[in-house]
Amino acid sequence: MAHGTALPARYAVFGHPVSHSLSPAIHRLFGEQCGIALEYTAIDAAAESFADAVHRFLAGAHGANVTLPHKAAAFALADERSAAASRAGSANVLTRLPNGRLAAHNTDGAGLVRDLVERQRCALAGARVLLLGAGGAARGVAWDLLDAGVQELTIANRTADTAAALAGSLGVTRGRARYWQDLAELGGFDLIVHATSAGMLGQQLELPRSLVGPRTVGYDLSYGAGAQGFLDWARSAGARAACDGLGMLVEQAADAFALWHGRRPDTGPVYARLRTAA
């Protein structure tokens, strides 16, 4: 079969809630582009039923994507884990191997970097970067930002111990934690990545405008209504660009598609189609 296994070309995204997910549309467009017939659905699973739902689905399917709030649970569920998943402690891709074991991977960080560099024209080498948040979303991208050559990765979170734990796990002096209440003292950044749940929860962001300079790119890992508050703040503060996570979503999906099918689709037309429809 096109995906290289005897398993049915069935895929799904697991989340809670998940009805808003664009992943089914993205993978169907990828399949059409590559001439690969596949089935891709969205499955809403609460935390207590997630493991059983995944096992039932992957008993007769090849792979699944995982979104909030199940990425850490997906990592724990797997029998094998990629280096990217292991260092993030979370997974957004699960694949059923021919031997029946589950393999976990994380394509979020690579997707973010590719969108920033190739689509948003944001130079990361030597950049001064502020990462707002230290939860699963932040962990999923922190290492890839360092791999891309950022000079300084400052992590700020309302719970200081969580930020310190993430900075310590990075194991490099370029990654450091700072108190949220000290943000006004940090000066401007080349890139500000918003990875907190504030937007998704409808909470108001209160950030000092001094974080933004004329070259700053503001990037929210979410997309849609959840990203709007941060994007409005970045624009009002004078950022050069304010971007939501739609490009990251498409890029990380393309990496998962390539993992399953051995071919990476052209993300440009898919991104353009989704952006036009938004």
C-alpha positions in Angstrom: 0.0 0.0 0.0 1.1 3.6 -0.5 2.0 4.0 3.2 4.3 1.0 3.1 2.5 -1.3 5.5 -0.2 -3.9 5.4 -2.3 -1.8 7.7 -5.3 0.2 6.4 -4.5 3.7 5.3 -6.6 5.0 8.2 -5.5 8.0 10.3 -7.0 10.2 13.0 -6.3 13.2 15.3 -7.1 12.7 19.0 -8.0 15.6 21.2 -10.5 17.0 23.7 -12.1 19.1 22.2 -11.1 18.3 18.7 -14.0 19.4 16.4 -12.1 22.6 15.5 -9.0 20.7 14.3 -7.9 21.4 10.7 -5.8 18.2 10.7 -8.4 16.1 8.7 -8.6 18.7 6.0 -4.8 19.1 5.9 -4.1 15.4 5.5 -6.8 14.9 2.9 -5.3 17.7 0.9 -1.8 16.1 1.2 -3.3 12.8 0.1 -4.9 14.3 -3.0 -1.6 16.1 -3.8 0.4 12.9 -3.6 -2.1 10.6 -5.1 -2.6 8.6 -1.9 -6.0 7.4 -0.9 -6.5 7.7 2.9 -9.1 8.1 5.5 -8.6 10.7 8.2 -11.0 11.5 11.0 -11.1 13.5 14.3 -11.8 11.6 17.5 -12.8 13.3 20.7 -11.4 11.4 23.7 -11.5 12.5 27.3 -8.4 11.9 29.4 -9.7 8.8 31.1 -10.6 7.1 27.8 -7.7 8.3 25.7 -5.5 5.2 26.0 -8.3 2.8 25.2 -9.5 4.9 22.3 -6.0 5.0 20.8 -5.5 1.2 21.2 -8.8 0.5 19.6 -8.2 2.7 16.7 -4.6 1.7 16.0 -5.5 -2.0 16.1 -6.8 -1.5 12.6 -5.0 1.7 11.4 -1.6 3.0 10.6 -1.2 6.2 12.6 -2.6 9.1 14.6 -1.9 12.7 15.4 -2.4 13.9 19.0 -3.3 17.3 20.1 -4.2 19.0 23.4 -4.5 17.8 26.1 -3.1 14.3 25.3 0.5 14.8 24.1 2.1 13.8 27.3 -0.2 10.8 27.6 0.6 9.8 24.0 4.3 9.8 24.9 3.7 7.6 27.9 1.6 5.2 25.9 4.3 4.5 23.3 6.6 1.5 23.3 9.2 3.4 21.3 10.1 7.1 21.2 12.0 9.2 18.8 14.7 11.6 20.1 12.5 14.6 19.4 9.6 13.1 21.5 12.0 12.0 24.3 13.5 15.4 24.9 10.1 17.1 24.7 8.5 14.5 26.9 5.4 14.6 24.6 4.3 13.3 21.3 2.0 14.5 18.6 2.4 11.5 16.3 1.7 7.8 17.1 2.5 5.1 14.5 1.6 1.4 14.7 4.7 -0.6 13.7 4.5 -3.9 11.8 5.3 -5.7 15.0 2.3 -4.1 16.7 4.3 -1.7 18.9 3.5 2.0 19.1 6.1 4.5 18.1 5.9 8.1 19.3 7.4 11.2 17.6 7.1 14.9 18.0 7.1 17.1 14.9 6.0 20.4 16.5 9.4 22.0 17.0 10.6 21.2 13.5 7.3 22.5 12.1 7.7 25.8 14.0 11.2 26.4 12.8 10.4 25.6 9.2 7.5 28.0 9.2 9.5 30.8 10.9 12.5 30.5 8.6 10.9 29.6 5.3 7.5 31.3 5.3 7.9 34.1 7.8 11.5 34.9 6.9 12.5 35.1 10.5 16.2 34.6 11.0 16.9 32.4 14.0 20.6 32.1 13.9 22.0 34.5 16.6 18.5 35.7 17.5 17.3 36.7 21.0 14.1 34.7 21.7 11.5 35.0 24.4 9.4 31.9 25.0 6.3 32.7 27.0 5.1 29.5 28.8 6.8 26.4 30.0 4.2 23.7 29.6 3.9 21.0 26.9 3.6 23.4 24.0 6.8 25.2 25.0 8.6 22.0 25.7 7.7 20.8 22.2 9.6 23.7 20.5 12.4 24.8 22.9 15.0 22.3 21.7 14.4 23.0 18.0 14.8 26.7 18.6 18.1 26.1 20.2 19.1 23.7 17.3 18.3 26.5 14.9 21.0 28.5 16.4 19.3 31.1 18.6 21.8 33.0 20.7 19.6 33.3 23.7 16.3 31.5 24.7 14.6 33.2 27.7 11.7 31.3 29.2 9.1 33.0 31.3 6.2 31.4 32.9 3.7 32.5 35.6 4.8 29.5 37.7 8.5 30.2 38.1 9.5 26.7 39.0 8.1 25.3 35.8 10.2 27.7 33.7 13.3 26.9 35.7 12.7 23.2 35.2 12.4 23.6 31.4 15.5 25.8 31.3 17.4 23.3 33.4 16.4 20.4 31.2 17.8 22.2 28.1 21.3 21.8 29.6 22.8 24.8 27.9 23.6 28.3 29.1 21.8 29.8 26.1 18.5 28.7 27.7 17.5 30.5 30.9 14.5 31.2 33.0 13.3 34.6 34.2 10.4 35.6 36.4 7.2 36.7 34.7 7.1 39.9 36.8 10.6 40.9 35.5 9.5 40.9 31.8 9.6 44.7 31.7 13.3 44.7 32.6 14.4 42.3 29.8 14.5 44.7 26.8 13.5 43.8 23.3 13.6 40.4 21.5 13.9 39.4 17.9 11.2 36.7 18.4 8.5 36.3 21.0 6.8 32.9 21.0 3.6 32.7 22.9 3.0 29.1 24.2 0.7 29.7 27.2 -3.0 28.6 27.3 -4.2 32.2 28.0 -5.7 32.7 24.5 -7.4 29.3 24.4 -8.9 30.1 27.8 -10.0 33.6 26.8 -7.8 35.2 29.3 -6.4 38.7 28.8 -2.6 39.0 28.1 -0.8 41.7 30.0 2.7 42.1 28.6 5.1 45.1 28.6 5.5 46.8 25.2 9.2 47.1 25.9 9.6 43.5 24.8 9.0 44.5 21.2 11.4 46.3 18.9 11.1 47.2 15.2 12.6 43.8 14.1 10.5 41.7 16.5 8.3 38.9 15.2 5.5 37.8 17.5 4.4 34.2 17.0 1.5 32.4 18.7 1.6 28.6 18.6 -2.2 28.4 18.4 -4.4 29.6 15.5 -7.8 31.0 15.1 -9.6 32.9 17.9 -7.2 31.6 20.5 -4.2 33.4 19.0 -6.0 36.8 18.5 -5.2 38.4 21.8 -1.5 37.9 21.5 -1.4 38.9 17.9 -3.3 42.1 18.7 -0.9 42.9 21.5 2.2 42.3 19.2 0.8 44.5 16.5 -0.1 47.3 18.9 3.4 47.1 20.4 5.0 47.7 17.0 6.1 44.2 16.0 7.4 43.8 12.5 5.2 40.8 12.1 2.5 39.0 14.1 1.9 35.3 13.1 -0.4 32.6 14.3 0.4 28.9 14.3 -1.4 27.9 11.1 1.9 27.6 9.2 3.4 25.5 12.1 0.3 23.3 12.0 0.7 22.6 8.3 4.5 22.0 8.5 4.3 19.6 11.5 1.5 17.7 9.6 3.7 17.4 6.6 6.4 15.8 8.7 3.9 13.3 10.1 2.7 12.6 6.6 6.2 12.0 5.4 6.8 9.6 8.4 3.8 7.6 7.4 4.0 7.7 3.6 7.7 8.2 2.8 7.0 11.4 0.9 6.8 15.0 2.1 4.0 17.0 0.4 4.3 20.6 -0.8 3.0 22.7 2.1 2.7 26.0 0.2 -0.6 25.3 -1.7 -2.2 23.7 1.4 -1.3 26.6 3.6 -2.5 29.1 1.1 -5.8 27.3 0.7 -6.4 27.2 4.5 -5.3 30.8 5.0 -7.8 32.0 2.3 -10.6 30.0 3.9 -9.8 31.4 7.4 
